[in-house]
Amino acid sequence: MTPFVPLPSGSPLRPWGDQALPLLAQPASYVACSWDLRAAPDRLAYWLGLFRRHFPSLLEETIAEAVDRGENRDDARHRADECSRKFESYLQSLAEQPGRYGRLDILEICFVREEILREANFPDPYRLAKHRENEAALRLLPSLLAQLDAMPEADLPRRLIEGIFAGNIFDLGATQTAELFERGKTVDFHQVRSKLPPRPWLIDCLDAWLRWIARPNPCRAALVFVDNAGSDIVLGMIPFVRDLLRRGANVIVAVNAFPSLNDVTIDELKSLFDQVVKVDEPLASALREGRLELVSSGNGAPLIDLSHVSRELADACRRLPIDLVVIEGMGRAIESNLHAIFTCPAMKIAMVKDKGVADALGGKVYDLVMRLAEV
Ligand code: MG
């Protein structure tokens, strides 16, 4: 079989932005994904196995999505089988020669996977799953916001953080959590939030955050990178962003330009807000007045390389006095940016949903990570 050769960066199928995030403290030495898999055979074997195990369920979603768009099922399956052969050939080539295409990390493998799917005209395999979860989460949003508004002020910041963890369970890229959502199943947000692991969490900076956020006018502007659609954006991140706005901050919400797994895209975020503004006046007025901006990060992967973001995002960061960066989700916050250093305080927050990530951090699946770096 002819080995699959990934496209070089800069190819139109690789939707990388061309700007470094201006808030990186050390742009010259910044590397997204500090785990170079060439130098770690056990880790490489783990990740190759995980990508292999996950791909068949991704392809089933892909076929269902294509049929929903009106494609013939046999044609879609034929193309999906071809994707499977290509991806397997690529993974096998890495197993034989990890350095074959240069530096090797999880982000690179994700890009090749997305590239194979896009090339086969499967641009958004999880479109149906994202839509289903967005609709379910939107139904819960008004009562959740009412509950949060009725809480004692002192309890609110912690509850919002717990909401981010609970929402982040909607992750179809991690095999553990993907099973929870198989065949239309869903997960109860309130139940997940009530059963989060007790503190101290695996990385636990909550006390520092509670002090930071309780100061008068804690930040002038915040940049918030969001991970997934569904409960993640709607029930976890939107209430958190709304609270930052209430405290006087301008907020930029940055999400993927292009679909990847079940990550929320900029187009989906804008449609979500078309509905959110009908049920929540504070968010509606923030959006109307430009205090809340919805921006494409330029990214098209479940992890993010902050040395390649969109010009739109880079310009927004230069325009506003950003003094808080929040990176949410396992791929962005842990796998690609746990060690990234910023020019302002930065929070990295995620639920751990993968054994390889848990092992690398000395924890276990469903552990919670909330790191706050104060500059
Ligand atoms: Mg994701």
Residues whose N, C-alpha, C, O or C-beta is under 5 A from the ligand:
A	BS01	MG	D227 N228 D263 P302
